[in-house]
Amino acid sequence: MIPILRSTAIAAALALCAPALAQTAAPAAAPAPAAAAPAGDPVKGREKTQMCEGCHEIPGWRTAFPEVYRVPKIAGQHEAYLVAALKAYRSGDRSHPSMRGIATPLSDEDIANLAAFYARGVTRTASK
């Protein structure tokens, strides 16, 4: 091909492609970070444990409602897991009648505080 014709062919091809290239979307911007969950205050969380400690702080505790099962210890559990679990009980995504009743009135701040307290792995048990 003669150099002038080759240059013309390249220019024509670019001219035909230019509109398509101009319409190509720019790379999407990174999504805005999700709103951070409120930072939990373990001291405030300790003030809300009354409904938790009767089951979750008794070593080897078994309960019979809604069926017989061993109650899990939650002290030392990951904070994010505790937040997710309580929110799922509150919304009904996780079903357990007792936990739904306990989690329903909790605010997001209450949940964050409880999770912060229990994630530290500190609980108290009765002593003689």
N, C-alpha and C positions, 0 to 999 in steps of 0.2 A: 504494500500500500504506500502511496506517495505520502511523505510527511505532512503535507498540507491537508490532505484528505483525512489522515489519521487524527490530526489535531481537531479538525472540524467534526469528525465522528465522535471524539471524546467530548468536545464541547456540547454537541447535540445531546449526547447521552446524559451529561450532567444537567443540562437544561431540562430534560424530560424528568429527571429524578429529583430535581430541586424541590418541587412542590410537595412530593411525598416525604422528603427528608425534613422539610419545614414543619410538616404536620406531626412528625414523630414526637410524642410527648417527652418532655424532659424527665429525667429520672425523678421519681417521686421523692419528696422530702421525707425525711425520717418522721415517723409518727410522733406526736407530742407525747412526752412521758405521761403515763397514767398518774392520776392523782395519788400521791403516796398515802398509804394507810396512816391513820394517826399513830404517832409514836406512843406506845403504851407506858404507863407509869405503874411500876410494880407496887409501890406503896398504896396507890389508890386501888389497884387490883386486889390487894390483900383485904381491903375493906369490903369487897363484894363476894368473898368466897363462901359465905354462909351456906348457900345452896349447893356448892360443889363439894365441900369437905365431908359431908355426911356419907358420901359414896366413894368419891375419888381419892380421899386421903386415908382410907382404912385399908391397910395391907390385906390382900386376899379376899376382900369383900365380894360377896355374891348377893345378887338381888333376884327377886322373883317377879318383877313387873317390867315389861310385859311378858317376859319369860325368864327362866332361870339362866343367868349368865354371870360371868366374872366381870366385875366393873374394872375398866382399865385405869391404871394410875396415870395421871396426866402431868405430874410434876416432872420437869426435865424434858418434856415434849417440845418440839420445835414451835417457836412462836407463830410463824406463818401458818403452820398446820392447825394450831388451836384457833386462830382467827378464822380460817376457812371453815373449820368444822362448826364452830359456833354460829357463823353466818348461815351455813347450810341448814343447821337445825332451826334457826330462826325463820328462814324462808320456807321451810318444809321440804327442801331438796334432799335432806337426810331425815329419815323418819325414825323417831323414837319418841313416844308420847311424853315421857318425863323430861327429856332434854328439850323437846319443842316448847313445853311449858316454861322451862327455866330460861331458855334463850330468847323467847319472844319479846319480853320487855327490855332486853338489853340494848343499849345504844351502841353505835360503832365504837365510841370512846370506852364504854364499859368493856366491850369485847377485847379491845386493844389492851386495856389495863389488866384484865384477867389473864390474857395470853402472856403479857410481859411478866406477871407474877409467877405463873406456873412454869414458864420457860426457864426460869432461874433454878428450878428444881428444889425449892425450899418449901417445905410444908411442916406443919406441926402435928404432933399426935399427942394424945392424952398421956400424962405421966402420973406416976403414983406420988 
